[in-house]
Amino acid sequence: MLLTIDVGNSHTVLGLFEGDELIEHWRVATEARRTADELAVLYQGLFAQSTVLSKTEISGMALCSSVPSVLHELREMSRRYHGDVPAVIVEPGVKTGVPVRMDNPKEVGSDRIVNTLAAVHLFGGPAIVVDFGTATTFDAVSKRGEYVGGSIAPGIEISVEALSRRGAQLHKIELTRPRHVIGKNTVEGLQSGVIYGFAGQVDGIVERMAEALADDPEDVKVVATGGLAPLVVDEARSIDVHEPWLTLIGLRLIYERNT
């Protein structure tokens, strides 16, 4: 079985594949100060709760991280606790099959390359991947499967936290769809602004990207992923498909290309 680990700024998502089927998954908070030993204890605790996995059943690992300090500890954890298991860490030099058409390809986050590969594999190009995480990222994929650039906007939770800090009478709210777009109280007004505001942002950026990617914007597949995607996907008119495990699928594909 293949263990995939996607470390984001806020959350770490783990997935277990048997062949091309995701059979188990977990989500935990990302803590940059955790050591390799702490990570091993945390992950093994999750594995112990699984009915389909024991440590000896892991036959391979594929990892990517947006947090350099965590990547270092993940590398050490892999060496110390899974030293006999082949591991692929997505970094410069790893075969992804994704040409990166950027001024400096090394500055592109590994998760964005992984998402590009998975989107092309599942849906073909041209495509736009909208990843709702700590930041909301928009990644443009050409018809030939190239990563051609993107856009980065503040994430949903970051925006809500900033608003609650700077607004004297505004407080943190439950992120859920309000009863009506016209809020009848402060909480509903905030929920409306967040949910429909971000949906409008997504539609606006996607529309412009699609026009730049293809002669016919309707040919561009728009894929949503990320932990906060369920808040917006039903309200954004431009999103074609929601694939919550896009990054994990991409990690599986990269592992297969490198082992």
Secondary structure, 3 states (H helix, E strand, C coil): CEEEEEECCCEEEEEEEECCEEEEEEEEECCCCCCHHHHHHHHHHHHHHCCCCCHHHCCEEEEEECCHHHHHHHHHHHHHHCCCCCEEECCCCCCCCCCECCCCHHHCCHHHHHHHHHHHHHHCCCEEEEEECCEEEEEEECCCCCEEEEEEEECHHHHHHHHHHHCCCCCCCCCCCCCCCCCCCHHHHHHHHHHHHHHHHHHHHHHHHHHHHCCCHHHCEEEEECCCHHHCCCCCCCCCEECCCHHHHHHHHHHHHHC
